[in-house]
Amino acid sequence: MTTLSDGQIINKLSHYCGYQERCLMDIQKKLEQLVVAKQRWDFFIDILIKENFFDESRFVMTYISSKFRILKWGKVKIKQVLLQKNINITIIENSLKSINESAYIDTIRKIVHLQKERYSKDNFENYITNYLFQKGFEYDIFNTIIYENNKN
């Protein structure tokens, strides 16, 4: 097994963080893969921060934006996954406020409308409730939208 120099480790980490935002847990896993002693991790993480390759708040904002915009995840699911990545709850909650509330409601409405066309009225409410729970949307919000949708 070859031991990497500090320069090689920094190059590998900066490349790793350069093509996609990373959280601290991702960087720690990469350091583990590179067989870097744990007592040296802070040294390399500090360099990544100073060189602007790593910023956990930036990671969270990017993560939230992509999961909501592309995958149509709700705030609950996004929050759960970020908590599993050991992200600070304050950073998560402050960043979730960046989701435009009207875009959030419109997304739920679009999902309800698209799914309503696929299922019979008998199965629709159970299906859409389960679907929106799995997507991580809040029950009180989507239940109101489903109720409004059924009146039309």
N, CA, C and O atoms as a GROMACS GRO file, in nm:
protein
  608
    1MET      N    1   0.084  -0.117   0.000
    1MET     CA    2   0.000   0.000   0.000
    1MET      C    3   0.089   0.124   0.000
    1MET      O    4   0.184   0.135   0.077
    2THR      N    5   0.056   0.217  -0.088
    2THR     CA    6   0.134   0.341  -0.098
    2THR      C    7   0.074   0.449  -0.010
    2THR      O    8  -0.048   0.467  -0.006
    3THR      N    9   0.160   0.520   0.059
    3THR     CA   10   0.114   0.630   0.141
    3THR      C   11   0.117   0.756   0.055
    3THR      O   12   0.214   0.785  -0.014
    4LEU      N   13   0.006   0.830   0.061
    4LEU     CA   14  -0.003   0.952  -0.017
    4LEU      C   15   0.058   1.068   0.059
    4LEU      O   16   0.052   1.074   0.182
    5SER      N   17   0.118   1.160  -0.015
    5SER     CA   18   0.172   1.282   0.047
    5SER      C   19   0.054   1.376   0.078
    5SER      O   20  -0.056   1.358   0.027
    6ASP      N   21   0.081   1.475   0.162
    6ASP     CA   22  -0.023   1.574   0.193
    6ASP      C   23  -0.073   1.641   0.065
    6ASP      O   24  -0.193   1.663   0.049
    7GLY      N   25   0.019   1.674  -0.024
    7GLY     CA   26  -0.018   1.738  -0.150
    7GLY      C   27  -0.111   1.650  -0.234
    7GLY      O   28  -0.207   1.699  -0.292
    8GLN      N   29  -0.081   1.522  -0.240
    8GLN     CA   30  -0.165   1.428  -0.316
    8GLN      C   31  -0.304   1.417  -0.253
    8GLN      O   32  -0.406   1.412  -0.323
    9ILE      N   33  -0.308   1.413  -0.121
    9ILE     CA   34  -0.436   1.403  -0.051
    9ILE      C   35  -0.519   1.529  -0.078
    9ILE      O   36  -0.639   1.520  -0.107
   10ILE      N   37  -0.455   1.645  -0.068
   10ILE     CA   38  -0.526   1.771  -0.094
   10ILE      C   39  -0.577   1.775  -0.237
   10ILE      O   40  -0.690   1.818  -0.262
   11ASN      N   41  -0.495   1.731  -0.332
   11ASN     CA   42  -0.538   1.727  -0.472
   11ASN      C   43  -0.659   1.637  -0.491
   11ASN      O   44  -0.756   1.674  -0.558
   12LYS      N   45  -0.654   1.519  -0.432
   12LYS     CA   46  -0.767   1.426  -0.444
   12LYS      C   47  -0.893   1.482  -0.379
   12LYS      O   48  -1.002   1.472  -0.435
   13LEU      N   49  -0.879   1.542  -0.261
   13LEU     CA   50  -0.995   1.600  -0.192
   13LEU      C   51  -1.050   1.721  -0.267
   13LEU      O   52  -1.172   1.736  -0.278
   14SER      N   53  -0.964   1.806  -0.317
   14SER     CA   54  -1.013   1.924  -0.389
   14SER      C   55  -1.083   1.883  -0.518
   14SER      O   56  -1.182   1.944  -0.557
   15HIS      N   57  -1.032   1.781  -0.584
   15HIS     CA   58  -1.101   1.729  -0.703
   15HIS      C   59  -1.236   1.669  -0.664
   15HIS      O   60  -1.336   1.694  -0.732
   16TYR      N   61  -1.240   1.593  -0.557
   16TYR     CA   62  -1.361   1.529  -0.507
   16TYR      C   63  -1.468   1.634  -0.475
   16TYR      O   64  -1.586   1.616  -0.506
   17CYS      N   65  -1.426   1.742  -0.411
   17CYS     CA   66  -1.520   1.848  -0.374
   17CYS      C   67  -1.546   1.946  -0.488
   17CYS      O   68  -1.644   2.021  -0.485
   18GLY      N   69  -1.460   1.946  -0.586
   18GLY     CA   70  -1.470   2.043  -0.696
   18GLY      C   71  -1.579   2.015  -0.797
   18GLY      O   72  -1.633   2.108  -0.857
   19TYR      N   73  -1.614   1.889  -0.817
   19TYR     CA   74  -1.715   1.859  -0.918
   19TYR      C   75  -1.854   1.839  -0.860
   19TYR      O   76  -1.950   1.823  -0.935
   20GLN      N   77  -1.867   1.840  -0.726
   20GLN     CA   78  -1.998   1.828  -0.663
   20GLN      C   79  -1.985   1.874  -0.518
   20GLN      O   80  -1.885   1.846  -0.452
   21GLU      N   81  -2.087   1.946  -0.470
   21GLU     CA   82  -2.087   1.988  -0.330
   21GLU      C   83  -2.087   1.865  -0.240
   21GLU      O   84  -2.153   1.765  -0.270
   22ARG      N   85  -2.014   1.873  -0.130
   22ARG     CA   86  -2.003   1.760  -0.037
   22ARG      C   87  -2.033   1.807   0.104
   22ARG      O   88  -2.013   1.924   0.138
   23CYS      N   89  -2.081   1.714   0.185
   23CYS     CA   90  -2.100   1.742   0.327
   23CYS      C   91  -1.978   1.685   0.402
   23CYS      O   92  -1.897   1.613   0.345
   24LEU      N   93  -1.969   1.719   0.529
   24LEU     CA   94  -1.856   1.674   0.611
   24LEU      C   95  -1.847   1.522   0.613
   24LEU      O   96  -1.738   1.466   0.606
   25MET      N   97  -1.962   1.455   0.622
   25MET     CA   98  -1.963   1.309   0.626
   25MET      C   99  -1.902   1.250   0.499
   25MET      O  100  -1.828   1.151   0.505
   26ASP      N  101  -1.933   1.310   0.383
   26ASP     CA  102  -1.875   1.263   0.256
   26ASP      C  103  -1.723   1.276   0.258
   26ASP      O  104  -1.651   1.185   0.216
   27ILE      N  105  -1.676   1.390   0.305
   27ILE     CA  106  -1.531   1.415   0.309
   27ILE      C  107  -1.463   1.318   0.406
   27ILE      O  108  -1.355   1.267   0.378
   28GLN      N  109  -1.526   1.294   0.518
   28GLN     CA  110  -1.469   1.200   0.614
   28GLN      C  111  -1.461   1.058   0.555
   28GLN      O  112  -1.364   0.987   0.577
   29LYS      N  113  -1.564   1.019   0.480
   29LYS     CA  114  -1.560   0.887   0.414
   29LYS      C  115  -1.447   0.882   0.312
   29LYS      O  116  -1.378   0.780   0.298
   30LYS      N  117  -1.428   0.992   0.240
   30LYS     CA  118  -1.320   0.998   0.141
   30LYS      C  119  -1.183   0.989   0.209
   30LYS      O  120  -1.094   0.920   0.162
   31LEU      N  121  -1.168   1.060   0.321
   31LEU     CA  122  -1.043   1.053   0.396
   31LEU      C  123  -1.017   0.910   0.446
   31LEU      O  124  -0.904   0.863   0.448
   32GLU      N  125  -1.124   0.844   0.486
   32GLU     CA  126  -1.112   0.705   0.529
   32GLU      C  127  -1.066   0.616   0.413
   32GLU      O  128  -0.980   0.531   0.431
   33GLN      N  129  -1.125   0.638   0.295
   33GLN     CA  130  -1.086   0.562   0.176
   33GLN      C  131  -0.940   0.586   0.139
   33GLN      O  132  -0.870   0.496   0.091
   34LEU      N  133  -0.895   0.708   0.162
   34LEU     CA  134  -0.757   0.743   0.131
   34LEU      C  135  -0.659   0.698   0.241
   34LEU      O  136  -0.539   0.722   0.232
   35VAL      N  137  -0.713   0.634   0.343
   35VAL     CA  138  -0.638   0.581   0.457
   35VAL      C  139  -0.556   0.692   0.526
   35VAL      O  140  -0.436   0.678   0.550
   36VAL      N  141  -0.626   0.801   0.555
   36VAL     CA  142  -0.564   0.912   0.628
   36VAL      C  143  -0.598   0.893   0.776
   36VAL      O  144  -0.712   0.863   0.810
   37ALA      N  145  -0.500   0.909   0.861
   37ALA     CA  146  -0.520   0.894   1.005
   37ALA      C  147  -0.623   0.996   1.054
   37ALA      O  148  -0.619   1.113   1.014
   38LYS      N  149  -0.715   0.952   1.139
   38LYS     CA  150  -0.823   1.040   1.188
   38LYS      C  151  -0.771   1.167   1.252
   38LYS      O  152  -0.833   1.272   1.238
   39GLN      N  153  -0.659   1.160   1.321
   39GLN     CA  154  -0.608   1.280   1.386
   39GLN      C  155  -0.559   1.385   1.285
   39GLN      O  156  -0.531   1.498   1.324
   40ARG      N  157  -0.549   1.350   1.159
   40ARG     CA  158  -0.508   1.444   1.054
   40ARG      C  159  -0.626   1.500   0.976
   40ARG      O  160  -0.608   1.591   0.895
   41TRP      N  161  -0.746   1.448   0.997
   41TRP     CA  162  -0.863   1.489   0.919
   41TRP      C  163  -0.890   1.639   0.927
   41TRP      O  164  -0.914   1.704   0.826
   42ASP      N  165  -0.884   1.693   1.049
   42ASP     CA  166  -0.913   1.837   1.066
   42ASP      C  167  -0.816   1.923   0.986
   42ASP      O  168  -0.855   2.027   0.932
   43PHE      N  169  -0.693   1.881   0.976
   43PHE     CA  170  -0.593   1.954   0.898
   43PHE      C  171  -0.640   1.968   0.753
   43PHE      O  172  -0.637   2.077   0.696
   44PHE      N  173  -0.682   1.857   0.693
   44PHE     CA  174  -0.724   1.858   0.552
   44PHE      C  175  -0.859   1.929   0.534
   44PHE      O  176  -0.879   2.000   0.435
   45ILE      N  177  -0.949   1.910   0.627
   45ILE     CA  178  -1.079   1.977   0.619
   45ILE      C  179  -1.062   2.128   0.629
   45ILE      O  180  -1.129   2.203   0.558
   46ASP      N  181  -0.973   2.173   0.716
   46ASP     CA  182  -0.945   2.317   0.728
   46ASP      C  183  -0.892   2.374   0.596
   46ASP      O  184  -0.930   2.485   0.557
   47ILE      N  185  -0.807   2.301   0.530
   47ILE     CA  186  -0.755   2.346   0.400
   47ILE      C  187  -0.868   2.357   0.298
   47ILE      O  188  -0.875   2.454   0.223
   48LEU      N  189  -0.956   2.256   0.296
   48LEU     CA  190  -1.069   2.260   0.202
   48LEU      C  191  -1.158   2.380   0.228
   48LEU      O  192  -1.208   2.443   0.134
   49ILE      N  193  -1.179   2.413   0.354
   49ILE     CA  194  -1.262   2.529   0.390
   49ILE      C  195  -1.192   2.658   0.346
   49ILE      O  196  -1.254   2.744   0.283
   50LYS      N  197  -1.063   2.671   0.379
   50LYS     CA  198  -0.988   2.792   0.342
   50LYS      C  199  -0.982   2.813   0.192
   50LYS      O  200  -0.986   2.926   0.144
   51GLU      N  201  -0.973   2.704   0.117
   51GLU     CA  202  -0.965   2.712  -0.029
   51GLU      C  203  -1.104   2.714  -0.095
   51GLU      O  204  -1.115   2.711  -0.217
   52ASN      N  205  -1.209   2.720  -0.013
   52ASN     CA  206  -1.348   2.729  -0.057
   52ASN      C  207  -1.396   2.606  -0.136
   52ASN      O  208  -1.484   2.617  -0.221
   53PHE      N  209  -1.336   2.491  -0.108
   53PHE     CA  210  -1.382   2.367  -0.170
   53PHE      C  211  -1.494   2.303  -0.088
   53PHE      O  212  -1.569   2.219  -0.137
   54PHE      N  213  -1.503   2.344   0.038
   54PHE     CA  214  -1.604   2.284   0.127
   54PHE      C  215  -1.671   2.393   0.208
   54PHE      O  216  -1.605   2.475   0.273
   55ASP      N  217  -1.803   2.392   0.204
   55ASP     CA  218  -1.886   2.483   0.284
   55ASP      C  219  -2.017   2.409   0.308
   55ASP      O  220  -2.097   2.390   0.216
   56GLU      N  221  -2.039   2.369   0.432
   56GLU     CA  222  -2.156   2.287   0.463
   56GLU      C  223  -2.287   2.360   0.434
   56GLU      O  224  -2.383   2.297   0.389
   57SER      N  225  -2.294   2.489   0.459
   57SER     CA  226  -2.415   2.565   0.429
   57SER      C  227  -2.443   2.565   0.279
   57SER      O  228  -2.557   2.552   0.236
   58ARG      N  229  -2.338   2.580   0.201
   58ARG     CA  230  -2.352   2.578   0.055
   58ARG      C  231  -2.399   2.440   0.008
   58ARG      O  232  -2.483   2.429  -0.080
   59PHE      N  233  -2.344   2.336   0.070
   59PHE     CA  234  -2.387   2.200   0.038
   59PHE      C  235  -2.537   2.184   0.065
   59PHE      O  236  -2.610   2.132  -0.019
   60VAL      N  237  -2.581   2.230   0.183
   60VAL     CA  238  -2.721   2.215   0.221
   60VAL      C  239  -2.812   2.290   0.124
   60VAL      O  240  -2.914   2.236   0.081
   61MET      N  241  -2.776   2.412   0.089
   61MET     CA  242  -2.859   2.490  -0.006
   61MET      C  243  -2.868   2.420  -0.141
   61MET      O  244  -2.976   2.414  -0.200
   62THR      N  245  -2.757   2.370  -0.189
   62THR     CA  246  -2.755   2.299  -0.318
   62THR      C  247  -2.838   2.171  -0.309
   62THR      O  248  -2.914   2.140  -0.401
   63TYR      N  249  -2.822   2.099  -0.201
   63TYR     CA  250  -2.895   1.974  -0.180
   63TYR      C  251  -3.045   1.998  -0.179
   63TYR      O  252  -3.121   1.930  -0.248
   64ILE      N  253  -3.086   2.096  -0.100
   64ILE     CA  254  -3.229   2.128  -0.089
   64ILE      C  255  -3.286   2.169  -0.224
   64ILE      O  256  -3.391   2.121  -0.266
   65SER      N  257  -3.216   2.256  -0.291
   65SER     CA  258  -3.262   2.305  -0.420
   65SER      C  259  -3.280   2.191  -0.521
   65SER      O  260  -3.382   2.182  -0.588
   66SER      N  261  -3.180   2.105  -0.531
   66SER     CA  262  -3.188   1.997  -0.630
   66SER      C  263  -3.292   1.892  -0.594
   66SER      O  264  -3.365   1.845  -0.681
   67LYS      N  265  -3.301   1.855  -0.467
   67LYS     CA  266  -3.398   1.751  -0.429
   67LYS      C  267  -3.541   1.802  -0.444
   67LYS      O  268  -3.630   1.725  -0.480
   68PHE      N  269  -3.563   1.930  -0.417
   68PHE     CA  270  -3.697   1.985  -0.434
   68PHE      C  271  -3.728   2.006  -0.582
   68PHE      O  272  -3.831   1.960  -0.631
   69ARG      N  273  -3.640   2.074  -0.652
   69ARG     CA  274  -3.666   2.111  -0.791
   69ARG      C  275  -3.668   1.991  -0.885
   69ARG      O  276  -3.756   1.980  -0.971
   70ILE      N  277  -3.574   1.901  -0.869
   70ILE     CA  278  -3.560   1.790  -0.965
   70ILE      C  279  -3.640   1.667  -0.922
   70ILE      O  280  -3.714   1.610  -1.003
   71LEU      N  281  -3.625   1.626  -0.798
   71LEU     CA  282  -3.691   1.503  -0.752
   71LEU      C  283  -3.827   1.526  -0.688
   71LEU      O  284  -3.899   1.430  -0.658
   72LYS      N  285  -3.864   1.653  -0.669
   72LYS     CA  286  -3.994   1.689  -0.610
   72LYS      C  287  -4.010   1.629  -0.470
   72LYS      O  288  -4.115   1.575  -0.436
   73TRP      N  289  -3.904   1.639  -0.390
   73TRP     CA  290  -3.910   1.596  -0.251
   73TRP      C  291  -3.968   1.708  -0.166
   73TRP      O  292  -3.949   1.826  -0.196
   74GLY      N  293  -4.038   1.669  -0.060
   74GLY     CA  294  -4.090   1.765   0.036
   74GLY      C  295  -3.988   1.794   0.145
   74GLY      O  296  -3.883   1.730   0.154
   75LYS      N  297  -4.021   1.893   0.226
   75LYS     CA  298  -3.930   1.939   0.331
   75LYS      C  299  -3.899   1.832   0.434
   75LYS      O  300  -3.787   1.825   0.486
   76VAL      N  301  -3.996   1.748   0.466
   76VAL     CA  302  -3.976   1.644   0.568
   76VAL      C  303  -3.869   1.544   0.524
   76VAL      O  304  -3.779   1.510   0.601
   77LYS      N  305  -3.880   1.498   0.401
   77LYS     CA  306  -3.783   1.400   0.350
   77LYS      C  307  -3.644   1.463   0.336
   77LYS      O  308  -3.543   1.400   0.370
   78ILE      N  309  -3.639   1.584   0.287
   78ILE     CA  310  -3.510   1.652   0.273
   78ILE      C  311  -3.443   1.664   0.410
   78ILE      O  312  -3.325   1.635   0.426
   79LYS      N  313  -3.520   1.709   0.508
   79LYS     CA  314  -3.468   1.727   0.644
   79LYS      C  315  -3.417   1.594   0.700
   79LYS      O  316  -3.310   1.590   0.760
   80GLN      N  317  -3.494   1.486   0.682
   80GLN     CA  318  -3.454   1.355   0.735
   80GLN      C  319  -3.321   1.308   0.676
   80GLN      O  320  -3.234   1.260   0.748
   81VAL      N  321  -3.306   1.323   0.545
   81VAL     CA  322  -3.183   1.278   0.481
   81VAL      C  323  -3.064   1.363   0.527
   81VAL      O  324  -2.956   1.310   0.552
   82LEU      N  325  -3.085   1.494   0.538
   82LEU     CA  326  -2.975   1.580   0.584
   82LEU      C  327  -2.937   1.549   0.729
   82LEU      O  328  -2.820   1.555   0.764
   83LEU      N  329  -3.034   1.517   0.811
   83LEU     CA  330  -3.004   1.477   0.949
   83LEU      C  331  -2.922   1.348   0.952
   83LEU      O  332  -2.833   1.332   1.036
   84GLN      N  333  -2.952   1.256   0.860
   84GLN     CA  334  -2.876   1.131   0.851
   84GLN      C  335  -2.731   1.158   0.810
   84GLN      O  336  -2.642   1.078   0.839
   85LYS      N  337  -2.710   1.270   0.743
   85LYS     CA  338  -2.574   1.310   0.703
   85LYS      C  339  -2.505   1.392   0.812
   85LYS      O  340  -2.399   1.451   0.790
   86ASN      N  341  -2.568   1.396   0.930
   86ASN     CA  342  -2.513   1.469   1.047
   86ASN      C  343  -2.498   1.619   1.024
   86ASN      O  344  -2.406   1.681   1.076
   87ILE      N  345  -2.588   1.676   0.947
   87ILE     CA  346  -2.588   1.820   0.925
   87ILE      C  347  -2.657   1.886   1.045
   87ILE      O  348  -2.755   1.833   1.097
   88ASN      N  349  -2.606   1.999   1.087
   88ASN     CA  350  -2.661   2.074   1.199
   88ASN      C  351  -2.806   2.113   1.170
   88ASN      O  352  -2.836   2.165   1.062
   89ILE      N  353  -2.895   2.088   1.265
   89ILE     CA  354  -3.038   2.113   1.249
   89ILE      C  355  -3.068   2.260   1.219
   89ILE      O  356  -3.159   2.290   1.142
   90THR      N  357  -2.992   2.350   1.279
   90THR     CA  358  -3.014   2.493   1.256
   90THR      C  359  -2.985   2.529   1.110
   90THR      O  360  -3.060   2.605   1.048
   91ILE      N  361  -2.878   2.475   1.055
   91ILE     CA  362  -2.845   2.499   0.914
   91ILE      C  363  -2.957   2.445   0.826
   91ILE      O  364  -2.999   2.510   0.730
   92ILE      N  365  -3.005   2.325   0.857
   92ILE     CA  366  -3.112   2.264   0.778
   92ILE      C  367  -3.237   2.351   0.781
   92ILE      O  368  -3.291   2.386   0.676
   93GLU      N  369  -3.282   2.384   0.901
   93GLU     CA  370  -3.408   2.459   0.912
   93GLU      C  371  -3.399   2.598   0.850
   93GLU      O  372  -3.494   2.643   0.786
   94ASN      N  373  -3.286   2.666   0.867
   94ASN     CA  374  -3.270   2.796   0.804
   94ASN      C  375  -3.267   2.784   0.652
   94ASN      O  376  -3.322   2.869   0.582
   95SER      N  377  -3.205   2.681   0.602
   95SER     CA  378  -3.194   2.661   0.457
   95SER      C  379  -3.326   2.618   0.395
   95SER      O  380  -3.356   2.655   0.281
   96LEU      N  381  -3.406   2.542   0.468
   96LEU     CA  382  -3.538   2.501   0.416
   96LEU      C  383  -3.628   2.622   0.392
   96LEU      O  384  -3.720   2.616   0.311
   97LYS      N  385  -3.602   2.731   0.462
   97LYS     CA  386  -3.680   2.853   0.441
   97LYS      C  387  -3.657   2.912   0.303
   97LYS      O  388  -3.735   2.996   0.258
   98SER      N  389  -3.552   2.869   0.235
   98SER     CA  390  -3.522   2.921   0.102
   98SER      C  391  -3.618   2.868  -0.004
   98SER      O  392  -3.627   2.924  -0.114
   99ILE      N  393  -3.691   2.761   0.028
   99ILE     CA  394  -3.789   2.708  -0.068
   99ILE      C  395  -3.906   2.805  -0.073
   99ILE      O  396  -3.969   2.834   0.028
  100ASN      N  397  -3.934   2.853  -0.192
  100ASN     CA  398  -4.045   2.945  -0.212
  100ASN      C  399  -4.175   2.873  -0.179
  100ASN      O  400  -4.205   2.767  -0.234
  101GLU      N  401  -4.253   2.932  -0.088
  101GLU     CA  402  -4.375   2.867  -0.039
  101GLU      C  403  -4.477   2.845  -0.150
  101GLU      O  404  -4.542   2.740  -0.154
  102SER      N  405  -4.493   2.942  -0.239
  102SER     CA  406  -4.591   2.923  -0.347
  102SER      C  407  -4.544   2.816  -0.446
  102SER      O  408  -4.626   2.741  -0.499
  103ALA      N  409  -4.412   2.807  -0.470
  103ALA     CA  410  -4.360   2.701  -0.557
  103ALA      C  411  -4.379   2.565  -0.490
  103ALA      O  412  -4.406   2.465  -0.558
  104TYR      N  413  -4.367   2.561  -0.358
  104TYR     CA  414  -4.385   2.438  -0.282
  104TYR      C  415  -4.530   2.389  -0.296
  104TYR      O  416  -4.555   2.272  -0.325
  105ILE      N  417  -4.625   2.479  -0.275
  105ILE     CA  418  -4.767   2.446  -0.287
  105ILE      C  419  -4.800   2.408  -0.431
  105ILE      O  420  -4.874   2.311  -0.454
  106ASP      N  421  -4.747   2.482  -0.528
  106ASP     CA  422  -4.771   2.450  -0.670
  106ASP      C  423  -4.719   2.311  -0.705
  106ASP      O  424  -4.781   2.238  -0.782
  107THR      N  425  -4.605   2.274  -0.648
  107THR     CA  426  -4.549   2.141  -0.673
  107THR      C  427  -4.644   2.033  -0.623
  107THR      O  428  -4.668   1.934  -0.692
  108ILE      N  429  -4.697   2.052  -0.504
  108ILE     CA  430  -4.792   1.954  -0.449
  108ILE      C  431  -4.916   1.948  -0.538
  108ILE      O  432  -4.965   1.840  -0.569
  109ARG      N  433  -4.966   2.064  -0.578
  109ARG     CA  434  -5.085   2.068  -0.666
  109ARG      C  435  -5.059   1.994  -0.797
  109ARG      O  436  -5.144   1.918  -0.844
  110LYS      N  437  -4.944   2.015  -0.856
  110LYS     CA  438  -4.910   1.947  -0.983
  110LYS      C  439  -4.902   1.796  -0.963
  110LYS      O  440  -4.951   1.719  -1.046
  111ILE      N  441  -4.841   1.754  -0.853
  111ILE     CA  442  -4.833   1.610  -0.825
  111ILE      C  443  -4.973   1.552  -0.809
  111ILE      O  444  -5.003   1.447  -0.866
  112VAL      N  445  -5.058   1.619  -0.733
  112VAL     CA  446  -5.194   1.572  -0.711
  112VAL      C  447  -5.268   1.563  -0.844
  112VAL      O  448  -5.335   1.463  -0.872
  113HIS      N  449  -5.256   1.666  -0.925
  113HIS     CA  450  -5.326   1.670  -1.055
  113HIS      C  451  -5.277   1.557  -1.146
  113HIS      O  452  -5.358   1.486  -1.207
  114LEU      N  453  -5.146   1.541  -1.156
  114LEU     CA  454  -5.091   1.436  -1.244
  114LEU      C  455  -5.131   1.296  -1.197
  114LEU      O  456  -5.165   1.211  -1.279
  115GLN      N  457  -5.127   1.273  -1.067
  115GLN     CA  458  -5.159   1.141  -1.014
  115GLN      C  459  -5.309   1.113  -1.020
  115GLN      O  460  -5.351   0.998  -1.033
  116LYS      N  461  -5.390   1.218  -1.010
  116LYS     CA  462  -5.535   1.201  -1.015
  116LYS      C  463  -5.579   1.146  -1.150
  116LYS      O  464  -5.675   1.068  -1.158
  117GLU      N  465  -5.509   1.186  -1.254
  117GLU     CA  466  -5.540   1.137  -1.388
  117GLU      C  467  -5.509   0.989  -1.404
  117GLU      O  468  -5.566   0.923  -1.491
  118ARG      N  469  -5.420   0.936  -1.322
  118ARG     CA  470  -5.376   0.797  -1.334
  118ARG      C  471  -5.464   0.698  -1.259
  118ARG      O  472  -5.471   0.580  -1.297
  119TYR      N  473  -5.532   0.742  -1.154
  119TYR     CA  474  -5.601   0.649  -1.066
  119TYR      C  475  -5.750   0.678  -1.058
  119TYR      O  476  -5.794   0.792  -1.071
  120SER      N  477  -5.825   0.570  -1.035
  120SER     CA  478  -5.968   0.588  -1.018
  120SER      C  479  -5.995   0.664  -0.889
  120SER      O  480  -5.912   0.666  -0.799
  121LYS      N  481  -6.112   0.725  -0.881
  121LYS     CA  482  -6.147   0.803  -0.764
  121LYS      C  483  -6.145   0.718  -0.637
  121LYS      O  484  -6.110   0.768  -0.530
  122ASP      N  485  -6.182   0.590  -0.648
  122ASP     CA  486  -6.185   0.502  -0.531
  122ASP      C  487  -6.047   0.485  -0.467
  122ASP      O  488  -6.034   0.486  -0.345
  123ASN      N  489  -5.946   0.470  -0.549
  123ASN     CA  490  -5.811   0.444  -0.499
  123ASN      C  491  -5.727   0.570  -0.482
  123ASN      O  492  -5.622   0.567  -0.418
  124PHE      N  493  -5.773   0.678  -0.539
  124PHE     CA  494  -5.690   0.797  -0.550
  124PHE      C  495  -5.645   0.854  -0.415
  124PHE      O  496  -5.526   0.877  -0.395
  125GLU      N  497  -5.737   0.875  -0.323
  125GLU     CA  498  -5.701   0.942  -0.198
  125GLU      C  499  -5.599   0.863  -0.117
  125GLU      O  500  -5.504   0.920  -0.064
  126ASN      N  501  -5.618   0.733  -0.106
  126ASN     CA  502  -5.520   0.651  -0.033
  126ASN      C  503  -5.384   0.653  -0.103
  126ASN      O  504  -5.280   0.669  -0.040
  127TYR      N  505  -5.389   0.638  -0.236
  127TYR     CA  506  -5.265   0.636  -0.312
  127TYR      C  507  -5.190   0.768  -0.298
  127TYR      O  508  -5.072   0.770  -0.265
  128ILE      N  509  -5.258   0.879  -0.323
  128ILE     CA  510  -5.191   1.009  -0.324
  128ILE      C  511  -5.141   1.046  -0.184
  128ILE      O  512  -5.036   1.109  -0.170
  129THR      N  513  -5.216   1.008  -0.082
  129THR     CA  514  -5.170   1.035   0.055
  129THR      C  515  -5.040   0.960   0.082
  129THR      O  516  -4.944   1.020   0.131
  130ASN      N  517  -5.034   0.833   0.050
  130ASN     CA  518  -4.911   0.754   0.068
  130ASN      C  519  -4.796   0.810  -0.016
  130ASN      O  520  -4.683   0.820   0.030
  131TYR      N  521  -4.828   0.844  -0.141
  131TYR     CA  522  -4.727   0.896  -0.233
  131TYR      C  523  -4.666   1.025  -0.180
  131TYR      O  524  -4.543   1.040  -0.179
  132LEU      N  525  -4.750   1.118  -0.135
  132LEU     CA  526  -4.700   1.246  -0.085
  132LEU      C  527  -4.625   1.231   0.048
  132LEU      O  528  -4.532   1.306   0.076
  133PHE      N  529  -4.666   1.135   0.130
  133PHE     CA  530  -4.591   1.106   0.253
  133PHE      C  531  -4.450   1.057   0.217
  133PHE      O  532  -4.351   1.102   0.274
  134GLN      N  533  -4.443   0.964   0.121
  134GLN     CA  534  -4.313   0.910   0.078
  134GLN      C  535  -4.225   1.019   0.019
  134GLN      O  536  -4.102   1.014   0.034
  135LYS      N  537  -4.285   1.115  -0.048
  135LYS     CA  538  -4.210   1.226  -0.106
  135LYS      C  539  -4.168   1.327  -0.001
  135LYS      O  540  -4.086   1.416  -0.028
  136GLY      N  541  -4.223   1.315   0.120
  136GLY     CA  542  -4.180   1.400   0.230
  136GLY      C  543  -4.254   1.531   0.244
  136GLY      O  544  -4.201   1.627   0.298
  137PHE      N  545  -4.378   1.536   0.196
  137PHE     CA  546  -4.459   1.657   0.213
  137PHE      C  547  -4.539   1.647   0.342
  137PHE      O  548  -4.568   1.537   0.391
  138GLU      N  549  -4.574   1.761   0.396
  138GLU     CA  550  -4.645   1.768   0.523
  138GLU      C  551  -4.793   1.738   0.504
  138GLU      O  552  -4.857   1.793   0.414
  139TYR      N  553  -4.846   1.650   0.589
  139TYR     CA  554  -4.984   1.604   0.577
  139TYR      C  555  -5.083   1.720   0.576
  139TYR      O  556  -5.172   1.723   0.491
  140ASP      N  557  -5.071   1.814   0.668
  140ASP     CA  558  -5.170   1.921   0.676
  140ASP      C  559  -5.174   2.005   0.548
  140ASP      O  560  -5.280   2.054   0.509
  141ILE      N  561  -5.060   2.021   0.483
  141ILE     CA  562  -5.058   2.098   0.358
  141ILE      C  563  -5.120   2.019   0.244
  141ILE      O  564  -5.210   2.068   0.176
  142PHE      N  565  -5.074   1.896   0.223
  142PHE     CA  566  -5.125   1.823   0.107
  142PHE      C  567  -5.268   1.774   0.127
  142PHE      O  568  -5.341   1.757   0.029
  143ASN      N  569  -5.308   1.750   0.250
  143ASN     CA  570  -5.446   1.708   0.274
  143ASN      C  571  -5.545   1.818   0.232
  143ASN      O  572  -5.650   1.789   0.175
  144THR      N  573  -5.511   1.943   0.261
  144THR     CA  574  -5.593   2.056   0.219
  144THR      C  575  -5.602   2.063   0.066
  144THR      O  576  -5.709   2.086   0.011
  145ILE      N  577  -5.489   2.042   0.000
  145ILE     CA  578  -5.487   2.045  -0.148
  145ILE      C  579  -5.570   1.931  -0.205
  145ILE      O  580  -5.644   1.951  -0.302
  146ILE      N  581  -5.559   1.813  -0.148
  146ILE     CA  582  -5.640   1.699  -0.195
  146ILE      C  583  -5.788   1.731  -0.177
  146ILE      O  584  -5.869   1.706  -0.266
  147TYR      N  585  -5.823   1.786  -0.063
  147TYR     CA  586  -5.963   1.820  -0.034
  147TYR      C  587  -6.013   1.925  -0.136
  147TYR      O  588  -6.123   1.911  -0.189
  148GLU      N  589  -5.934   2.027  -0.162
  148GLU     CA  590  -5.971   2.128  -0.262
  148GLU      C  591  -5.987   2.066  -0.400
  148GLU      O  592  -6.079   2.100  -0.475
  149ASN      N  593  -5.898   1.975  -0.432
  149ASN     CA  594  -5.898   1.910  -0.562
  149ASN      C  595  -6.022   1.823  -0.580
  149ASN      O  596  -6.077   1.814  -0.690
  150ASN      N  597  -6.067   1.759  -0.472
  150ASN     CA  598  -6.186   1.674  -0.480
  150ASN      C  599  -6.314   1.752  -0.496
  150ASN      O  600  -6.414   1.701  -0.548
  151LYS      N  601  -6.312   1.878  -0.452
  151LYS     CA  602  -6.431   1.961  -0.467
  151LYS      C  603  -6.453   2.003  -0.613
  151LYS      O  604  -6.564   2.034  -0.654
  152ASN      N  605  -6.343   2.003  -0.690
  152ASN     CA  606  -6.352   2.045  -0.832
  152ASN      C  607  -6.392   1.931  -0.922
  152ASN      O  608  -6.403   1.950  -1.043
   0.00000   0.00000   0.00000
